[in-house]
């Protein structure tokens, strides 16, 4: 699930999140969970999402890459979680 198609879909969802939520990482994380998993994140998940986005932005910046890609990376991570892949 890390191939070109899924990465493209993650970038598309990230663009949608930026359009719907603006730069607010908390709103982006909440909306991403609702779109991908059909539910809001729990408190620990919301904290983890914010921490991931902040850390990934910093890493991308240090590597000279576009920090906005952090949101697409987060979406890709959601696409790879069991709750997204397997329907109960």
C-alpha positions in Angstrom: 0.0 0.0 0.0 2.9 2.3 -0.4 3.0 2.3 -4.2 2.5 5.2 -6.6 -1.3 4.9 -6.7 -1.7 5.0 -2.9 0.8 7.8 -2.5 -1.2 9.8 -5.1 -4.4 9.2 -3.2 -2.7 10.3 0.0 -1.5 13.6 -1.7 -5.1 14.1 -2.9 -6.6 13.6 0.5 -3.9 15.9 2.0 -4.8 18.6 -0.5 -8.5 18.2 0.5 -7.6 18.5 4.2 -5.6 21.7 3.6 -8.6 23.1 1.7 -11.2 22.1 4.3 -9.1 22.7 7.5 -6.5 25.3 6.5 -3.2 25.0 8.4 -4.7 23.8 11.7 -3.0 20.5 12.4 -5.6 19.5 15.0 -8.5 20.0 12.6 -6.6 18.2 9.8 -5.9 15.2 11.9 -9.5 15.0 13.1 -10.9 15.3 9.6 -8.3 12.7 8.2 -9.5 10.2 10.8 -13.2 10.9 9.9 -12.5 10.5 6.2 -10.3 7.4 6.4 -11.8 5.6 9.3 -15.3 7.0 9.6 -14.8 8.1 13.2 -13.0 10.8 15.1 -9.6 10.1 16.7 -9.5 9.3 20.4 -7.5 11.7 22.6 -4.3 9.6 22.4 -4.7 9.3 18.6 -5.2 13.0 18.2 -2.0 13.7 20.3 -0.1 11.2 18.2 -1.3 12.7 14.9 -0.2 16.2 16.0 3.1 14.9 17.2 3.7 13.0 13.9 2.8 16.0 11.8 5.1 18.3 13.7 8.0 15.8 13.7 7.5 14.9 10.1 7.4 18.6 9.1 10.7 19.2 10.9 12.3 16.1 9.3 11.3 17.2 5.8 12.5 20.7 6.4 15.9 19.4 7.5 16.1 17.3 4.4 15.3 20.3 2.2 11.9 18.8 1.2 8.5 20.5 1.2 7.1 20.4 4.8 3.6 20.2 3.5 4.3 16.6 2.4 4.0 15.7 6.1 0.2 15.7 5.8 0.3 13.3 2.8 2.7 11.1 4.8 0.1 11.1 7.7 -2.7 10.1 5.3 -0.6 7.3 3.8 0.0 6.0 7.4 -3.8 6.0 8.0 -4.3 4.1 4.7 -1.9 1.5 6.0 -3.6 0.9 9.4 -5.5 -2.3 9.9 -8.8 -0.4 10.6 -8.6 1.1 7.1 -7.5 -2.1 5.3 -9.9 -4.6 6.9 -13.6 -4.2 7.1 -15.1 -5.9 10.2 
